[in-house]
Amino acid sequence: MSAHSIAPLALFVTIATLSPGGATTLATASGARFGFVQSTPLLAGIAVGLGTLAAAAAAGLAGILLAAPSLQTGMKVIGSAYLL
């Protein structure tokens, strides 16, 4: 790989490493506004969500969804219904 093709990746990695994630920003704002004790359910939810995401990735969810596109559509519908 040339330096020209690595430059965008290096820029992305630098920005992603130095900036806080969405969960960190949300937890910080919640803690500042409501205090630690009232933010504890949020912190637990973030931990469970990240753990679930990691478990799904480890279980090969992407491979399953690529093998059966109808499952991906179903997952989108269920996720959209949950958000509404």
PDB file of N, CA, C and O in Angstrom:
ATOM      1  N   MET A   1       0.837  -1.182   0.000  1.00  0.00           N
ATOM      2  CA  MET A   1       0.000   0.000   0.000  1.00  0.00           C
ATOM      3  C   MET A   1       0.882   1.245   0.000  1.00  0.00           C
ATOM      4  O   MET A   1       1.928   1.296   0.646  1.00  0.00           O
ATOM      5  N   SER A   2       0.432   2.217  -0.728  1.00  0.00           N
ATOM      6  CA  SER A   2       1.185   3.464  -0.784  1.00  0.00           C
ATOM      7  C   SER A   2       0.738   4.393   0.340  1.00  0.00           C
ATOM      8  O   SER A   2      -0.319   4.204   0.943  1.00  0.00           O
ATOM      9  N   ALA A   3       1.559   5.388   0.603  1.00  0.00           N
ATOM     10  CA  ALA A   3       1.222   6.371   1.633  1.00  0.00           C
ATOM     11  C   ALA A   3      -0.050   7.122   1.261  1.00  0.00           C
ATOM     12  O   ALA A   3      -0.810   7.543   2.133  1.00  0.00           O
ATOM     13  N   HIS A   4      -0.275   7.285  -0.041  1.00  0.00           N
ATOM     14  CA  HIS A   4      -1.474   7.988  -0.504  1.00  0.00           C
ATOM     15  C   HIS A   4      -2.746   7.232  -0.126  1.00  0.00           C
ATOM     16  O   HIS A   4      -3.754   7.858   0.201  1.00  0.00           O
ATOM     17  N   SER A   5      -2.721   5.921  -0.163  1.00  0.00           N
ATOM     18  CA  SER A   5      -3.911   5.138   0.179  1.00  0.00           C
ATOM     19  C   SER A   5      -4.053   4.924   1.684  1.00  0.00           C
ATOM     20  O   SER A   5      -5.153   4.644   2.161  1.00  0.00           O
ATOM     21  N   ILE A   6      -2.975   5.048   2.431  1.00  0.00           N
ATOM     22  CA  ILE A   6      -3.032   4.862   3.881  1.00  0.00           C
ATOM     23  C   ILE A   6      -3.433   6.148   4.597  1.00  0.00           C
ATOM     24  O   ILE A   6      -3.929   6.091   5.722  1.00  0.00           O
ATOM     25  N   ALA A   7      -3.234   7.288   3.981  1.00  0.00           N
ATOM     26  CA  ALA A   7      -3.511   8.575   4.623  1.00  0.00           C
ATOM     27  C   ALA A   7      -4.956   8.701   5.112  1.00  0.00           C
ATOM     28  O   ALA A   7      -5.156   9.114   6.253  1.00  0.00           O
ATOM     29  N   PRO A   8      -5.980   8.364   4.305  1.00  0.00           N
ATOM     30  CA  PRO A   8      -7.354   8.476   4.825  1.00  0.00           C
ATOM     31  C   PRO A   8      -7.611   7.559   6.025  1.00  0.00           C
ATOM     32  O   PRO A   8      -8.315   7.940   6.960  1.00  0.00           O
ATOM     33  N   LEU A   9      -7.047   6.366   5.997  1.00  0.00           N
ATOM     34  CA  LEU A   9      -7.202   5.451   7.121  1.00  0.00           C
ATOM     35  C   LEU A   9      -6.538   6.019   8.370  1.00  0.00           C
ATOM     36  O   LEU A   9      -7.113   5.973   9.457  1.00  0.00           O
ATOM     37  N   ALA A  10      -5.346   6.547   8.221  1.00  0.00           N
ATOM     38  CA  ALA A  10      -4.631   7.130   9.354  1.00  0.00           C
ATOM     39  C   ALA A  10      -5.407   8.308   9.939  1.00  0.00           C
ATOM     40  O   ALA A  10      -5.459   8.472  11.158  1.00  0.00           O
ATOM     41  N   LEU A  11      -6.005   9.121   9.084  1.00  0.00           N
ATOM     42  CA  LEU A  11      -6.806  10.253   9.549  1.00  0.00           C
ATOM     43  C   LEU A  11      -8.020   9.758  10.338  1.00  0.00           C
ATOM     44  O   LEU A  11      -8.312  10.273  11.417  1.00  0.00           O
ATOM     45  N   PHE A  12      -8.720   8.767   9.804  1.00  0.00           N
ATOM     46  CA  PHE A  12      -9.883   8.212  10.498  1.00  0.00           C
ATOM     47  C   PHE A  12      -9.490   7.622  11.848  1.00  0.00           C
ATOM     48  O   PHE A  12     -10.152   7.883  12.852  1.00  0.00           O
ATOM     49  N   VAL A  13      -8.428   6.836  11.881  1.00  0.00           N
ATOM     50  CA  VAL A  13      -7.994   6.200  13.124  1.00  0.00           C
ATOM     51  C   VAL A  13      -7.625   7.252  14.162  1.00  0.00           C
ATOM     52  O   VAL A  13      -7.952   7.105  15.340  1.00  0.00           O
ATOM     53  N   THR A  14      -6.951   8.305  13.736  1.00  0.00           N
ATOM     54  CA  THR A  14      -6.561   9.372  14.657  1.00  0.00           C
ATOM     55  C   THR A  14      -7.787  10.059  15.248  1.00  0.00           C
ATOM     56  O   THR A  14      -7.865  10.257  16.461  1.00  0.00           O
ATOM     57  N   ILE A  15      -8.737  10.419  14.403  1.00  0.00           N
ATOM     58  CA  ILE A  15      -9.944  11.097  14.884  1.00  0.00           C
ATOM     59  C   ILE A  15     -10.766  10.178  15.779  1.00  0.00           C
ATOM     60  O   ILE A  15     -11.246  10.605  16.828  1.00  0.00           O
ATOM     61  N   ALA A  16     -10.931   8.927  15.379  1.00  0.00           N
ATOM     62  CA  ALA A  16     -11.721   7.980  16.172  1.00  0.00           C
ATOM     63  C   ALA A  16     -11.071   7.700  17.523  1.00  0.00           C
ATOM     64  O   ALA A  16     -11.770   7.483  18.514  1.00  0.00           O
ATOM     65  N   THR A  17      -9.756   7.702  17.571  1.00  0.00           N
ATOM     66  CA  THR A  17      -9.054   7.435  18.815  1.00  0.00           C
ATOM     67  C   THR A  17      -9.131   8.619  19.771  1.00  0.00           C
ATOM     68  O   THR A  17      -9.263   8.432  20.980  1.00  0.00           O
ATOM     69  N   LEU A  18      -9.050   9.813  19.248  1.00  0.00           N
ATOM     70  CA  LEU A  18      -9.005  11.005  20.093  1.00  0.00           C
ATOM     71  C   LEU A  18     -10.377  11.526  20.507  1.00  0.00           C
ATOM     72  O   LEU A  18     -10.477  12.263  21.488  1.00  0.00           O
ATOM     73  N   SER A  19     -11.421  11.168  19.795  1.00  0.00           N
ATOM     74  CA  SER A  19     -12.750  11.688  20.128  1.00  0.00           C
ATOM     75  C   SER A  19     -13.513  10.683  20.989  1.00  0.00           C
ATOM     76  O   SER A  19     -13.362   9.473  20.824  1.00  0.00           O
ATOM     77  N   PRO A  20     -14.336  11.196  21.911  1.00  0.00           N
ATOM     78  CA  PRO A  20     -15.131  10.273  22.726  1.00  0.00           C
ATOM     79  C   PRO A  20     -16.269   9.680  21.905  1.00  0.00           C
ATOM     80  O   PRO A  20     -16.753  10.302  20.959  1.00  0.00           O
ATOM     81  N   GLY A  21     -16.681   8.510  22.262  1.00  0.00           N
ATOM     82  CA  GLY A  21     -17.795   7.874  21.568  1.00  0.00           C
ATOM     83  C   GLY A  21     -19.129   8.419  22.053  1.00  0.00           C
ATOM     84  O   GLY A  21     -19.190   9.209  22.995  1.00  0.00           O
ATOM     85  N   GLY A  22     -20.188   7.986  21.396  1.00  0.00           N
ATOM     86  CA  GLY A  22     -21.521   8.442  21.766  1.00  0.00           C
ATOM     87  C   GLY A  22     -21.902   8.048  23.181  1.00  0.00           C
ATOM     88  O   GLY A  22     -22.499   8.844  23.906  1.00  0.00           O
ATOM     89  N   ALA A  23     -21.566   6.833  23.582  1.00  0.00           N
ATOM     90  CA  ALA A  23     -21.905   6.371  24.928  1.00  0.00           C
ATOM     91  C   ALA A  23     -21.157   7.177  25.987  1.00  0.00           C
ATOM     92  O   ALA A  23     -21.720   7.498  27.034  1.00  0.00           O
ATOM     93  N   THR A  24     -19.905   7.502  25.726  1.00  0.00           N
ATOM     94  CA  THR A  24     -19.121   8.291  26.672  1.00  0.00           C
ATOM     95  C   THR A  24     -19.692   9.687  26.816  1.00  0.00           C
ATOM     96  O   THR A  24     -19.809  10.206  27.926  1.00  0.00           O
ATOM     97  N   THR A  25     -20.047  10.293  25.697  1.00  0.00           N
ATOM     98  CA  THR A  25     -20.627  11.632  25.732  1.00  0.00           C
ATOM     99  C   THR A  25     -21.965  11.623  26.465  1.00  0.00           C
ATOM    100  O   THR A  25     -22.228  12.503  27.283  1.00  0.00           O
ATOM    101  N   LEU A  26     -22.808  10.639  26.179  1.00  0.00           N
ATOM    102  CA  LEU A  26     -24.109  10.530  26.833  1.00  0.00           C
ATOM    103  C   LEU A  26     -23.955  10.307  28.334  1.00  0.00           C
ATOM    104  O   LEU A  26     -24.650  10.944  29.125  1.00  0.00           O
ATOM    105  N   ALA A  27     -23.063   9.423  28.730  1.00  0.00           N
ATOM    106  CA  ALA A  27     -22.854   9.145  30.150  1.00  0.00           C
ATOM    107  C   ALA A  27     -22.314  10.371  30.879  1.00  0.00           C
ATOM    108  O   ALA A  27     -22.716  10.641  32.010  1.00  0.00           O
ATOM    109  N   THR A  28     -21.417  11.110  30.252  1.00  0.00           N
ATOM    110  CA  THR A  28     -20.868  12.317  30.861  1.00  0.00           C
ATOM    111  C   THR A  28     -21.950  13.373  31.052  1.00  0.00           C
ATOM    112  O   THR A  28     -22.051  13.982  32.117  1.00  0.00           O
ATOM    113  N   ALA A  29     -22.755  13.585  30.019  1.00  0.00           N
ATOM    114  CA  ALA A  29     -23.832  14.577  30.116  1.00  0.00           C
ATOM    115  C   ALA A  29     -24.862  14.169  31.165  1.00  0.00           C
ATOM    116  O   ALA A  29     -25.334  15.011  31.930  1.00  0.00           O
ATOM    117  N   SER A  30     -25.212  12.893  31.205  1.00  0.00           N
ATOM    118  CA  SER A  30     -26.182  12.415  32.186  1.00  0.00           C
ATOM    119  C   SER A  30     -25.641  12.550  33.603  1.00  0.00           C
ATOM    120  O   SER A  30     -26.363  12.969  34.508  1.00  0.00           O
ATOM    121  N   GLY A  31     -24.387  12.201  33.798  1.00  0.00           N
ATOM    122  CA  GLY A  31     -23.782  12.332  35.118  1.00  0.00           C
ATOM    123  C   GLY A  31     -23.710  13.774  35.581  1.00  0.00           C
ATOM    124  O   GLY A  31     -23.939  14.064  36.755  1.00  0.00           O
ATOM    125  N   ALA A  32     -23.395  14.678  34.666  1.00  0.00           N
ATOM    126  CA  ALA A  32     -23.312  16.095  35.018  1.00  0.00           C
ATOM    127  C   ALA A  32     -24.687  16.667  35.344  1.00  0.00           C
ATOM    128  O   ALA A  32     -24.817  17.521  36.221  1.00  0.00           O
ATOM    129  N   ARG A  33     -25.701  16.201  34.644  1.00  0.00           N
ATOM    130  CA  ARG A  33     -27.042  16.764  34.832  1.00  0.00           C
ATOM    131  C   ARG A  33     -27.803  16.117  35.986  1.00  0.00           C
ATOM    132  O   ARG A  33     -28.450  16.810  36.772  1.00  0.00           O
ATOM    133  N   PHE A  34     -27.726  14.784  36.091  1.00  0.00           N
ATOM    134  CA  PHE A  34     -28.551  14.072  37.064  1.00  0.00           C
ATOM    135  C   PHE A  34     -27.767  13.473  38.229  1.00  0.00           C
ATOM    136  O   PHE A  34     -28.370  13.048  39.215  1.00  0.00           O
ATOM    137  N   GLY A  35     -26.452  13.431  38.140  1.00  0.00           N
ATOM    138  CA  GLY A  35     -25.648  12.824  39.190  1.00  0.00           C
ATOM    139  C   GLY A  35     -25.386  11.349  38.918  1.00  0.00           C
ATOM    140  O   GLY A  35     -26.018  10.726  38.065  1.00  0.00           O
ATOM    141  N   PHE A  36     -24.436  10.817  39.669  1.00  0.00           N
ATOM    142  CA  PHE A  36     -24.006   9.437  39.438  1.00  0.00           C
ATOM    143  C   PHE A  36     -25.117   8.431  39.718  1.00  0.00           C
ATOM    144  O   PHE A  36     -25.361   7.529  38.917  1.00  0.00           O
ATOM    145  N   VAL A  37     -25.788   8.589  40.858  1.00  0.00           N
ATOM    146  CA  VAL A  37     -26.783   7.591  41.271  1.00  0.00           C
ATOM    147  C   VAL A  37     -27.925   7.502  40.264  1.00  0.00           C
ATOM    148  O   VAL A  37     -28.335   6.400  39.900  1.00  0.00           O
ATOM    149  N   GLN A  38     -28.443   8.635  39.810  1.00  0.00           N
ATOM    150  CA  GLN A  38     -29.544   8.603  38.852  1.00  0.00           C
ATOM    151  C   GLN A  38     -29.085   8.193  37.461  1.00  0.00           C
ATOM    152  O   GLN A  38     -29.908   7.809  36.630  1.00  0.00           O
ATOM    153  N   SER A  39     -27.796   8.267  37.194  1.00  0.00           N
ATOM    154  CA  SER A  39     -27.268   7.853  35.885  1.00  0.00           C
ATOM    155  C   SER A  39     -26.876   6.382  35.852  1.00  0.00           C
ATOM    156  O   SER A  39     -26.521   5.861  34.795  1.00  0.00           O
ATOM    157  N   THR A  40     -26.935   5.713  36.989  1.00  0.00           N
ATOM    158  CA  THR A  40     -26.539   4.309  37.053  1.00  0.00           C
ATOM    159  C   THR A  40     -27.343   3.411  36.105  1.00  0.00           C
ATOM    160  O   THR A  40     -26.745   2.545  35.466  1.00  0.00           O
ATOM    161  N   PRO A  41     -28.679   3.575  35.980  1.00  0.00           N
ATOM    162  CA  PRO A  41     -29.400   2.739  35.004  1.00  0.00           C
ATOM    163  C   PRO A  41     -28.914   2.956  33.570  1.00  0.00           C
ATOM    164  O   PRO A  41     -28.856   2.011  32.783  1.00  0.00           O
ATOM    165  N   LEU A  42     -28.569   4.181  33.236  1.00  0.00           N
ATOM    166  CA  LEU A  42     -28.025   4.458  31.903  1.00  0.00           C
ATOM    167  C   LEU A  42     -26.704   3.722  31.709  1.00  0.00           C
ATOM    168  O   LEU A  42     -26.478   3.108  30.666  1.00  0.00           O
ATOM    169  N   LEU A  43     -25.842   3.783  32.703  1.00  0.00           N
ATOM    170  CA  LEU A  43     -24.549   3.102  32.609  1.00  0.00           C
ATOM    171  C   LEU A  43     -24.736   1.595  32.474  1.00  0.00           C
ATOM    172  O   LEU A  43     -24.020   0.941  31.716  1.00  0.00           O
ATOM    173  N   ALA A  44     -25.699   1.048  33.211  1.00  0.00           N
ATOM    174  CA  ALA A  44     -25.977  -0.389  33.096  1.00  0.00           C
ATOM    175  C   ALA A  44     -26.503  -0.723  31.704  1.00  0.00           C
ATOM    176  O   ALA A  44     -26.129  -1.744  31.128  1.00  0.00           O
ATOM    177  N   GLY A  45     -27.363   0.129  31.166  1.00  0.00           N
ATOM    178  CA  GLY A  45     -27.888  -0.088  29.818  1.00  0.00           C
ATOM    179  C   GLY A  45     -26.808  -0.034  28.759  1.00  0.00           C
ATOM    180  O   GLY A  45     -26.803  -0.831  27.821  1.00  0.00           O
ATOM    181  N   ILE A  46     -25.887   0.913  28.914  1.00  0.00           N
ATOM    182  CA  ILE A  46     -24.770   1.009  27.971  1.00  0.00           C
ATOM    183  C   ILE A  46     -23.920  -0.260  28.042  1.00  0.00           C
ATOM    184  O   ILE A  46     -23.521  -0.806  27.013  1.00  0.00           O
ATOM    185  N   ALA A  47     -23.647  -0.722  29.256  1.00  0.00           N
ATOM    186  CA  ALA A  47     -22.824  -1.923  29.422  1.00  0.00           C
ATOM    187  C   ALA A  47     -23.504  -3.149  28.820  1.00  0.00           C
ATOM    188  O   ALA A  47     -22.855  -3.951  28.148  1.00  0.00           O
ATOM    189  N   VAL A  48     -24.803  -3.300  29.055  1.00  0.00           N
ATOM    190  CA  VAL A  48     -25.541  -4.442  28.500  1.00  0.00           C
ATOM    191  C   VAL A  48     -25.585  -4.350  26.975  1.00  0.00           C
ATOM    192  O   VAL A  48     -25.407  -5.353  26.285  1.00  0.00           O
ATOM    193  N   GLY A  49     -25.821  -3.150  26.454  1.00  0.00           N
ATOM    194  CA  GLY A  49     -25.872  -2.965  25.004  1.00  0.00           C
ATOM    195  C   GLY A  49     -24.550  -3.282  24.329  1.00  0.00           C
ATOM    196  O   GLY A  49     -24.519  -3.956  23.300  1.00  0.00           O
ATOM    197  N   LEU A  50     -23.459  -2.799  24.907  1.00  0.00           N
ATOM    198  CA  LEU A  50     -22.149  -3.084  24.320  1.00  0.00           C
ATOM    199  C   LEU A  50     -21.803  -4.567  24.427  1.00  0.00           C
ATOM    200  O   LEU A  50     -21.205  -5.143  23.518  1.00  0.00           O
ATOM    201  N   GLY A  51     -22.186  -5.177  25.546  1.00  0.00           N
ATOM    202  CA  GLY A  51     -21.957  -6.615  25.701  1.00  0.00           C
ATOM    203  C   GLY A  51     -22.754  -7.436  24.701  1.00  0.00           C
ATOM    204  O   GLY A  51     -22.256  -8.417  24.149  1.00  0.00           O
ATOM    205  N   THR A  52     -24.003  -7.024  24.472  1.00  0.00           N
ATOM    206  CA  THR A  52     -24.849  -7.710  23.496  1.00  0.00           C
ATOM    207  C   THR A  52     -24.279  -7.571  22.092  1.00  0.00           C
ATOM    208  O   THR A  52     -24.254  -8.530  21.320  1.00  0.00           O
ATOM    209  N   LEU A  53     -23.827  -6.376  21.776  1.00  0.00           N
ATOM    210  CA  LEU A  53     -23.221  -6.139  20.464  1.00  0.00           C
ATOM    211  C   LEU A  53     -21.972  -6.995  20.270  1.00  0.00           C
ATOM    212  O   LEU A  53     -21.777  -7.581  19.205  1.00  0.00           O
ATOM    213  N   ALA A  54     -21.140  -7.067  21.285  1.00  0.00           N
ATOM    214  CA  ALA A  54     -19.929  -7.881  21.195  1.00  0.00           C
ATOM    215  C   ALA A  54     -20.266  -9.366  21.068  1.00  0.00           C
ATOM    216  O   ALA A  54     -19.621 -10.090  20.309  1.00  0.00           O
ATOM    217  N   ALA A  55     -21.276  -9.815  21.811  1.00  0.00           N
ATOM    218  CA  ALA A  55     -21.675 -11.222  21.728  1.00  0.00           C
ATOM    219  C   ALA A  55     -22.237 -11.556  20.351  1.00  0.00           C
ATOM    220  O   ALA A  55     -21.957 -12.623  19.804  1.00  0.00           O
ATOM    221  N   ALA A  56     -23.030 -10.645  19.791  1.00  0.00           N
ATOM    222  CA  ALA A  56     -23.590 -10.875  18.455  1.00  0.00           C
ATOM    223  C   ALA A  56     -22.483 -10.924  17.409  1.00  0.00           C
ATOM    224  O   ALA A  56     -22.519 -11.748  16.495  1.00  0.00           O
ATOM    225  N   ALA A  57     -21.511 -10.046  17.548  1.00  0.00           N
ATOM    226  CA  ALA A  57     -20.393 -10.048  16.601  1.00  0.00           C
ATOM    227  C   ALA A  57     -19.587 -11.339  16.725  1.00  0.00           C
ATOM    228  O   ALA A  57     -19.178 -11.927  15.724  1.00  0.00           O
ATOM    229  N   ALA A  58     -19.368 -11.767  17.957  1.00  0.00           N
ATOM    230  CA  ALA A  58     -18.604 -12.997  18.166  1.00  0.00           C
ATOM    231  C   ALA A  58     -19.361 -14.221  17.656  1.00  0.00           C
ATOM    232  O   ALA A  58     -18.749 -15.202  17.234  1.00  0.00           O
ATOM    233  N   ALA A  59     -20.679 -14.162  17.695  1.00  0.00           N
ATOM    234  CA  ALA A  59     -21.488 -15.293  17.238  1.00  0.00           C
ATOM    235  C   ALA A  59     -21.610 -15.349  15.722  1.00  0.00           C
ATOM    236  O   ALA A  59     -22.172 -16.303  15.183  1.00  0.00           O
ATOM    237  N   GLY A  60     -21.105 -14.362  15.043  1.00  0.00           N
ATOM    238  CA  GLY A  60     -21.134 -14.378  13.590  1.00  0.00           C
ATOM    239  C   GLY A  60     -22.434 -13.885  12.987  1.00  0.00           C
ATOM    240  O   GLY A  60     -22.871 -14.389  11.953  1.00  0.00           O
ATOM    241  N   LEU A  61     -23.053 -12.905  13.623  1.00  0.00           N
ATOM    242  CA  LEU A  61     -24.329 -12.389  13.131  1.00  0.00           C
ATOM    243  C   LEU A  61     -24.213 -11.852  11.712  1.00  0.00           C
ATOM    244  O   LEU A  61     -25.134 -12.024  10.913  1.00  0.00           O
ATOM    245  N   ALA A  62     -23.112 -11.213  11.389  1.00  0.00           N
ATOM    246  CA  ALA A  62     -22.951 -10.668  10.035  1.00  0.00           C
ATOM    247  C   ALA A  62     -22.987 -11.782   8.990  1.00  0.00           C
ATOM    248  O   ALA A  62     -23.611 -11.622   7.941  1.00  0.00           O
ATOM    249  N   GLY A  63     -22.338 -12.884   9.258  1.00  0.00           N
ATOM    250  CA  GLY A  63     -22.348 -14.007   8.319  1.00  0.00           C
ATOM    251  C   GLY A  63     -23.736 -14.584   8.129  1.00  0.00           C
ATOM    252  O   GLY A  63     -24.125 -14.946   7.019  1.00  0.00           O
ATOM    253  N   ILE A  64     -24.477 -14.667   9.220  1.00  0.00           N
ATOM    254  CA  ILE A  64     -25.851 -15.185   9.138  1.00  0.00           C
ATOM    255  C   ILE A  64     -26.724 -14.245   8.318  1.00  0.00           C
ATOM    256  O   ILE A  64     -27.506 -14.693   7.479  1.00  0.00           O
ATOM    257  N   LEU A  65     -26.593 -12.941   8.557  1.00  0.00           N
ATOM    258  CA  LEU A  65     -27.408 -11.969   7.826  1.00  0.00           C
ATOM    259  C   LEU A  65     -27.043 -11.922   6.351  1.00  0.00           C
ATOM    260  O   LEU A  65     -27.909 -11.691   5.508  1.00  0.00           O
ATOM    261  N   LEU A  66     -25.779 -12.136   6.028  1.00  0.00           N
ATOM    262  CA  LEU A  66     -25.384 -12.183   4.619  1.00  0.00           C
ATOM    263  C   LEU A  66     -25.919 -13.442   3.937  1.00  0.00           C
ATOM    264  O   LEU A  66     -26.258 -13.417   2.754  1.00  0.00           O
ATOM    265  N   ALA A  67     -25.991 -14.528   4.679  1.00  0.00           N
ATOM    266  CA  ALA A  67     -26.484 -15.780   4.105  1.00  0.00           C
ATOM    267  C   ALA A  67     -28.002 -15.773   3.923  1.00  0.00           C
ATOM    268  O   ALA A  67     -28.525 -16.443   3.033  1.00  0.00           O
ATOM    269  N   ALA A  68     -28.705 -15.019   4.763  1.00  0.00           N
ATOM    270  CA  ALA A  68     -30.177 -14.967   4.690  1.00  0.00           C
ATOM    271  C   ALA A  68     -30.631 -13.510   4.733  1.00  0.00           C
ATOM    272  O   ALA A  68     -30.934 -12.993   5.808  1.00  0.00           O
ATOM    273  N   PRO A  69     -30.684 -12.843   3.583  1.00  0.00           N
ATOM    274  CA  PRO A  69     -31.052 -11.424   3.555  1.00  0.00           C
ATOM    275  C   PRO A  69     -32.433 -11.125   4.141  1.00  0.00           C
ATOM    276  O   PRO A  69     -32.667 -10.015   4.618  1.00  0.00           O
ATOM    277  N   SER A  70     -33.335 -12.080   4.113  1.00  0.00           N
ATOM    278  CA  SER A  70     -34.665 -11.837   4.684  1.00  0.00           C
ATOM    279  C   SER A  70     -34.585 -11.604   6.193  1.00  0.00           C
ATOM    280  O   SER A  70     -35.400 -10.869   6.750  1.00  0.00           O
ATOM    281  N   LEU A  71     -33.609 -12.225   6.853  1.00  0.00           N
ATOM    282  CA  LEU A  71     -33.419 -11.982   8.282  1.00  0.00           C
ATOM    283  C   LEU A  71     -32.991 -10.542   8.539  1.00  0.00           C
ATOM    284  O   LEU A  71     -33.393  -9.936   9.532  1.00  0.00           O
ATOM    285  N   GLN A  72     -32.175  -9.996   7.639  1.00  0.00           N
ATOM    286  CA  GLN A  72     -31.744  -8.612   7.787  1.00  0.00           C
ATOM    287  C   GLN A  72     -32.937  -7.670   7.652  1.00  0.00           C
ATOM    288  O   GLN A  72     -33.064  -6.706   8.406  1.00  0.00           O
ATOM    289  N   THR A  73     -33.801  -7.952   6.695  1.00  0.00           N
ATOM    290  CA  THR A  73     -35.003  -7.132   6.528  1.00  0.00           C
ATOM    291  C   THR A  73     -35.884  -7.227   7.769  1.00  0.00           C
ATOM    292  O   THR A  73     -36.393  -6.216   8.254  1.00  0.00           O
ATOM    293  N   GLY A  74     -36.058  -8.420   8.272  1.00  0.00           N
ATOM    294  CA  GLY A  74     -36.843  -8.604   9.491  1.00  0.00           C
ATOM    295  C   GLY A  74     -36.253  -7.864  10.677  1.00  0.00           C
ATOM    296  O   GLY A  74     -36.979  -7.276  11.478  1.00  0.00           O
ATOM    297  N   MET A  75     -34.940  -7.896  10.784  1.00  0.00           N
ATOM    298  CA  MET A  75     -34.272  -7.199  11.874  1.00  0.00           C
ATOM    299  C   MET A  75     -34.475  -5.684  11.762  1.00  0.00           C
ATOM    300  O   MET A  75     -34.658  -5.001  12.769  1.00  0.00           O
ATOM    301  N   LYS A  76     -34.442  -5.168  10.534  1.00  0.00           N
ATOM    302  CA  LYS A  76     -34.677  -3.740  10.320  1.00  0.00           C
ATOM    303  C   LYS A  76     -36.100  -3.357  10.709  1.00  0.00           C
ATOM    304  O   LYS A  76     -36.317  -2.323  11.340  1.00  0.00           O
ATOM    305  N   VAL A  77     -37.066  -4.187  10.334  1.00  0.00           N
ATOM    306  CA  VAL A  77     -38.473  -3.909  10.653  1.00  0.00           C
ATOM    307  C   VAL A  77     -38.689  -3.930  12.166  1.00  0.00           C
ATOM    308  O   VAL A  77     -39.329  -3.034  12.717  1.00  0.00           O
ATOM    309  N   ILE A  78     -38.162  -4.939  12.827  1.00  0.00           N
ATOM    310  CA  ILE A  78     -38.316  -5.045  14.282  1.00  0.00           C
ATOM    311  C   ILE A  78     -37.619  -3.880  14.984  1.00  0.00           C
ATOM    312  O   ILE A  78     -38.162  -3.316  15.934  1.00  0.00           O
ATOM    313  N   GLY A  79     -36.432  -3.519  14.526  1.00  0.00           N
ATOM    314  CA  GLY A  79     -35.718  -2.385  15.111  1.00  0.00           C
ATOM    315  C   GLY A  79     -36.458  -1.075  14.916  1.00  0.00           C
ATOM    316  O   GLY A  79     -36.516  -0.249  15.827  1.00  0.00           O
ATOM    317  N   SER A  80     -37.025  -0.882  13.729  1.00  0.00           N
ATOM    318  CA  SER A  80     -37.797   0.335  13.460  1.00  0.00           C
ATOM    319  C   SER A  80     -39.048   0.390  14.328  1.00  0.00           C
ATOM    320  O   SER A  80     -39.393   1.444  14.862  1.00  0.00           O
ATOM    321  N   ALA A  81     -39.722  -0.738  14.468  1.00  0.00           N
ATOM    322  CA  ALA A  81     -40.921  -0.784  15.310  1.00  0.00           C
ATOM    323  C   ALA A  81     -40.570  -0.490  16.764  1.00  0.00           C
ATOM    324  O   ALA A  81     -41.321   0.194  17.460  1.00  0.00           O
ATOM    325  N   TYR A  82     -39.445  -0.996  17.219  1.00  0.00           N
ATOM    326  CA  TYR A  82     -39.009  -0.743  18.594  1.00  0.00           C
ATOM    327  C   TYR A  82     -38.751   0.744  18.813  1.00  0.00           C
ATOM    328  O   TYR A  82     -39.117   1.293  19.852  1.00  0.00           O
ATOM    329  N   LEU A  83     -38.122   1.396  17.838  1.00  0.00           N
ATOM    330  CA  LEU A  83     -37.816   2.818  17.981  1.00  0.00           C
ATOM    331  C   LEU A  83     -39.068   3.686  17.961  1.00  0.00           C
ATOM    332  O   LEU A  83     -39.113   4.743  18.592  1.00  0.00           O
ATOM    333  N   LEU A  84     -40.082   3.232  17.234  1.00  0.00           N
ATOM    334  CA  LEU A  84     -41.326   4.013  17.176  1.00  0.00           C
ATOM    335  C   LEU A  84     -42.127   3.802  18.439  1.00  0.00           C
ATOM    336  O   LEU A  84     -43.208   4.372  18.587  1.00  0.00           O
TER     337      LEU A  84
END
